[in-house]
Amino acid sequence: MATTAGRGILALGTVAVLLIIGVVLALLVDPFTRMPIEVDGATEWVARVLLVLAVAWVVIGMLAARTRLVGRPGAAAARATWIASTRPWRARESTLGVLPLDRWFMILIPGVLLVATRITQARGDGVGSVVLAVAGWLVFALAVRLLLGTRSPWPVIAAVGGALVLRCIVTLAALSFSGPEGVWPTLWSIGTVRVLYLAIVLGLVGWVFVVAGWSLEPQLGRRRAAGVALAGVGAVFALPTATAAVIGATEALRGWNSQIGVLPWHLARMTGLYDTRFPTEALVVAAVVAALMTIAGIVLALPLRAEERRRRVSSS
C-alpha cells in the first residue's frame, strides 16, 4: 500500500512538473499563437465523431472492471490502456491474461485514432505530414521493440496507446468547436484558456514518453527503461527534423503549418516563415541532438556485461 501510494504521489509530481514546463513553454509561444485557425463544418463534425469514440474508449476502460462490460470484446484492452497510461507501474499487471483479440484492439484502436486525428488535422493539406507524423511513432515503436528483445512488448504498448488516446482527445476537443460557428475561436482569445490548453498539450507529449519508460521498468530496470524511452524520443524527433533539413526547412514548414496551426499554434509567424527563410542549420542541429539522444538511449538500454553486473552487485 505504501509503495502504491508513493508511486501515485510520484506520478502526480511528474504531472505537475510537466504542466509547469508546459506553462513556461506556452507563455513563451503565446505571443505567436493568438490567431486561431478555423476548420470547415465537415471537418468539425468528423472531429466530433472521433471525439465521442475516443471518450467512449476511455470510459469503457475506466468502468469495465465494475460492470458487465468486462467480458465484452475490447473491454479488457480499453481497461489495460487506461490503467497503463494513468498508472504505468501497473502496465505489466494490466496486460496479464489479455486475450489475443484484445491485444489487437490495444494496437488498432489507438493507432487508428491517431491516424484519423492526424488526417482530420491536415484535411485538405495532403497526406505528407500525416505520413511523416505516423512514421515518427512507428520508428519509436520499432526502436522500443528491438531494445526489448524477447521480453513482452504489451505493457509499453498499452501505456503508450492509452497516452496517445488522451492526446487525441485534447486535440479533437479543440477541433470539434473550431468550425465557422464554433466557440473555440472565442475561447482562444482568452489568454488563460490559451495558455492552459497549450500547457496540457505539451504536458501530454512528455507524458507519453514518461509512461513508456515507467511501464518498462519492471522488465528492464530503471537504467534500461530510461534508455528505451530516451532512444524512442530521439528517434521520433530525428526523423522529421532530418527530413525537413533534407527537403528544405521552409518547404517542410509550409506543408506542416496548417496541421500544427489547428492546435492552434500560429507556427508560421513564430518561425518567421512569412518573412524570411527558416534557417536549415537550426533543423540540422536539432536532428543531430535527436540522433545523439537516440544513441545515448541505446547505450543505456543495452544490458550490462556479466563482469560489470557482478561488479555492481558486489559493490552494492
C-alpha positions in Angstrom: 0.0 0.0 0.0 2.8 2.4 0.9 4.6 1.6 -2.3 1.4 2.2 -4.3 0.8 5.5 -2.6 4.4 6.5 -3.1 4.2 5.8 -6.8 0.9 7.7 -7.0 2.5 10.7 -5.4 5.5 10.5 -7.7 3.1 10.3 -10.7 1.2 13.4 -9.5 4.5 15.2 -9.0 5.6 14.2 -12.5 2.4 15.5 -14.0 2.8 18.8 -12.0 6.3 19.2 -13.4 5.2 18.5 -16.9 2.4 21.0 -16.6 4.8 23.6 -15.2 7.1 23.1 -18.1 4.1 23.3 -20.4 3.0 26.6 -18.9 6.5 28.0 -19.3 6.7 27.0 -22.9 3.1 28.1 -23.5 4.0 31.6 -22.2 7.0 31.7 -24.5 5.0 30.9 -27.6 1.8 32.7 -26.6 2.5 36.0 -28.4 2.6 33.9 -31.6 -0.5 31.8 -31.0 -3.2 34.4 -30.9 -4.7 33.7 -34.3 -6.8 30.5 -34.1 -7.3 28.6 -37.3 -10.9 27.7 -38.2 -11.9 24.4 -39.9 -14.9 23.8 -42.2 -18.1 22.3 -40.9 -17.4 18.8 -42.3 -14.1 18.6 -40.5 -15.7 19.8 -37.3 -18.3 17.0 -37.4 -15.7 14.4 -38.2 -13.7 15.6 -35.2 -16.8 15.3 -33.0 -17.5 11.7 -34.1 -13.9 10.8 -33.4 -14.0 12.6 -30.0 -17.1 10.6 -29.0 -15.4 7.3 -29.9 -12.2 8.2 -28.1 -14.1 9.3 -24.9 -16.2 6.1 -25.1 -13.0 4.0 -25.2 -11.6 5.8 -22.1 -14.9 5.5 -20.2 -15.1 1.8 -21.0 -11.6 1.4 -19.7 -12.5 3.2 -16.5 -15.7 1.2 -15.8 -15.0 -2.2 -17.4 -13.9 -3.9 -14.2 -17.0 -2.7 -12.3 -19.7 -3.5 -15.0 -20.7 -6.3 -17.2 -18.6 -4.8 -20.0 -15.6 -6.6 -18.6 -16.4 -9.8 -20.6 -17.1 -7.9 -23.9 -14.6 -7.9 -26.8 -12.3 -4.9 -26.4 -13.2 -4.1 -22.8 -10.1 -5.7 -21.4 -8.0 -3.8 -24.0 -9.6 -0.5 -23.0 -9.1 -1.2 -19.3 -5.4 -2.1 -19.9 -4.7 1.1 -21.9 -6.4 3.2 -19.2 -4.6 1.7 -16.3 -1.2 1.6 -18.1 -1.4 5.2 -19.2 -2.5 6.6 -15.9 -0.7 4.2 -13.6 2.2 3.0 -15.7 3.8 1.0 -12.8 0.8 -1.4 -13.3 1.2 -1.7 -17.0 2.5 -5.2 -16.9 -0.2 -6.3 -14.4 -2.9 -4.8 -16.6 -1.9 -6.8 -19.7 -1.6 -10.2 -18.0 -4.2 -12.7 -19.3 -5.4 -10.4 -22.1 -6.8 -12.4 -25.0 -5.2 -12.2 -28.5 -8.3 -10.3 -29.8 -7.9 -7.7 -27.1 -4.2 -7.4 -27.8 -5.1 -6.4 -31.4 -7.5 -3.9 -30.0 -4.7 -2.4 -27.9 -2.8 -1.7 -31.1 -5.6 -0.9 -33.5 -7.8 1.5 -31.5 -5.1 4.0 -30.5 -3.3 3.6 -33.9 -6.4 4.2 -36.0 -7.5 7.0 -33.7 -4.0 8.6 -34.1 -4.1 8.3 -37.9 -7.7 9.6 -38.1 -6.9 12.6 -35.8 -3.9 13.5 -37.9 -5.9 13.2 -41.2 -8.6 15.4 -39.7 -6.0 18.0 -38.6 -4.4 18.0 -42.0 -7.6 17.8 -44.0 -7.1 19.4 -47.4 -3.3 19.7 -47.0 -2.3 16.4 -48.4 -1.1 13.3 -46.6 2.6 14.1 -46.4 2.6 15.5 -42.9 0.3 12.7 -41.8 2.7 10.0 -43.1 5.7 11.7 -41.5 3.9 12.0 -38.1 2.8 8.4 -38.2 6.3 7.3 -39.4 7.8 9.0 -36.3 5.6 6.9 -34.0 6.4 3.8 -36.0 10.1 4.5 -35.6 9.6 4.9 -31.8 7.7 1.6 -31.7 10.4 -0.2 -33.7 13.2 1.2 -31.5 11.4 0.0 -28.4 10.6 -3.4 -29.8 14.2 -4.0 -30.8 15.6 -2.9 -27.5 13.1 -5.1 -25.6 14.4 -8.2 -27.2 12.4 -11.3 -26.2 10.5 -9.5 -23.4 6.8 -8.8 -23.7 6.0 -5.6 -25.5 2.4 -5.4 -24.3 2.9 -3.3 -21.2 4.6 -0.5 -23.2 2.0 -0.9 -26.0 -0.8 -0.4 -23.5 0.8 2.5 -21.8 1.8 4.4 -24.9 -1.5 3.6 -26.6 -3.6 4.9 -23.7 -1.5 8.1 -23.6 -1.9 8.7 -27.3 -5.7 8.3 -26.9 -5.6 11.1 -24.2 -3.6 13.3 -26.6 -6.0 12.7 -29.4 -9.0 13.6 -27.1 -7.4 17.0 -26.3 -6.7 17.7 -30.0 -10.2 16.6 -31.1 -11.9 18.6 -28.4 -10.4 21.8 -29.9 -11.2 20.7 -33.5 -14.8 19.9 -32.5 -15.6 23.5 -31.8 -13.3 25.2 -34.4 -15.9 25.4 -37.2 -17.5 28.5 -38.7 -19.9 28.8 -35.8 -17.8 27.1 -33.2 -16.9 28.7 -29.8 -13.3 27.7 -29.9 -12.0 30.9 -31.6 -13.8 32.9 -29.0 -12.3 30.9 -26.2 -8.9 31.1 -27.8 -9.0 34.9 -27.4 -8.9 34.4 -23.6 -5.3 34.3 -22.6 -5.8 31.9 -19.7 -7.6 29.4 -21.8 -4.9 29.6 -24.5 -2.0 29.1 -22.1 -3.8 26.3 -20.2 -4.6 24.4 -23.4 -1.0 24.7 -24.7 0.3 23.6 -21.4 -1.9 20.5 -21.4 -0.9 19.6 -25.0 2.8 20.0 -24.2 2.4 18.1 -21.0 0.8 15.2 -22.7 3.6 15.0 -25.2 6.0 14.5 -22.3 3.6 12.1 -20.5 3.7 9.7 -23.5 7.4 9.1 -23.0 7.2 9.1 -19.2 4.7 6.2 -19.3 6.7 4.4 -21.9 9.8 4.4 -19.7 7.9 3.7 -16.5 6.0 0.8 -17.9 9.3 -0.9 -18.9 10.9 -0.5 -15.5 9.7 -3.9 -14.0 11.1 -5.7 -17.1 14.3 -3.8 -17.7 15.2 -1.9 -14.6 15.4 1.9 -14.3 18.5 2.4 -16.3 17.5 0.4 -19.3 13.9 1.6 -19.2 15.1 5.2 -19.2 17.3 4.3 -22.1 14.5 2.9 -24.1 12.4 6.0 -23.5 15.3 8.3 -24.4 16.1 6.4 -27.6 12.4 6.5 -28.6 12.2 10.2 -28.0 15.3 10.8 -30.1 14.1 8.6 -32.9 10.7 10.4 -33.0 12.4 13.8 -33.3 15.3 12.8 -35.5 13.1 11.6 -38.4 11.0 14.8 -39.0 13.9 17.2 -38.4 16.3 15.3 -40.6 13.6 15.1 -43.3 12.9 18.9 -43.1 16.7 19.5 -43.3 16.9 17.4 -46.5 13.9 18.7 -48.4 14.3 22.3 -47.1 13.1 23.9 -43.9 10.8 26.4 -45.5 9.0 23.9 -47.7 8.6 21.5 -44.9 7.2 24.1 -42.5 4.8 25.4 -45.2 3.4 21.9 -45.5 3.1 21.3 -41.8 1.9 24.8 -40.8 -1.8 24.2 -41.3 -1.7 20.9 -39.4 0.2 22.4 -36.5 -1.8 25.5 -36.5 -5.0 23.6 -35.8 -3.7 23.0 -32.2 -3.9 26.0 -32.8 -0.3 27.4 -33.0 0.4 30.1 -35.5 3.8 28.5 -36.2 4.4 30.3 -39.4 4.6 33.6 -37.6 6.7 32.2 -34.8 9.3 30.7 -37.2 9.4 33.7 -39.4 8.1 31.6 -42.3 6.2 34.6 -43.8 9.1 36.9 -43.5 12.4 35.1 -44.1 13.7 31.7 -44.9 13.8 29.5 -41.9 17.5 28.5 -41.2 18.1 24.9 -42.2 21.1 24.9 -39.8 18.7 25.0 -36.9 17.0 21.9 -38.0 20.3 20.2 -38.7 21.4 20.9 -35.1 18.0 19.6 -33.8 18.5 16.4 -35.9 22.0 15.9 -34.6 20.8 16.4 -31.0 18.0 14.0 -31.6 20.4 11.4 -33.1 22.7 11.8 -30.0 19.7 11.3 -27.8 18.9 8.1 -29.7 22.5 6.8 -29.4 22.6 7.6 -25.7 19.3 5.9 -25.1 20.5 2.8 -27.0 23.7 2.7 -24.9 21.7 2.9 -21.7 19.2 0.3 -22.9 21.8 -2.3 -23.6 22.2 -5.0 -21.0 25.3 -4.9 -18.8 28.1 -7.3 -19.4 28.4 -10.2 -17.0 31.6 -8.9 -15.4 30.2 -5.4 -14.9 26.9 -6.8 -13.5 28.8 -8.9 -10.9 30.9 -5.8 -10.0 27.9 -3.7 -9.4 26.2 -6.4 -7.3 29.3 -6.9 -5.2 29.7 -3.1 -4.6 26.1 -2.7 -3.5 
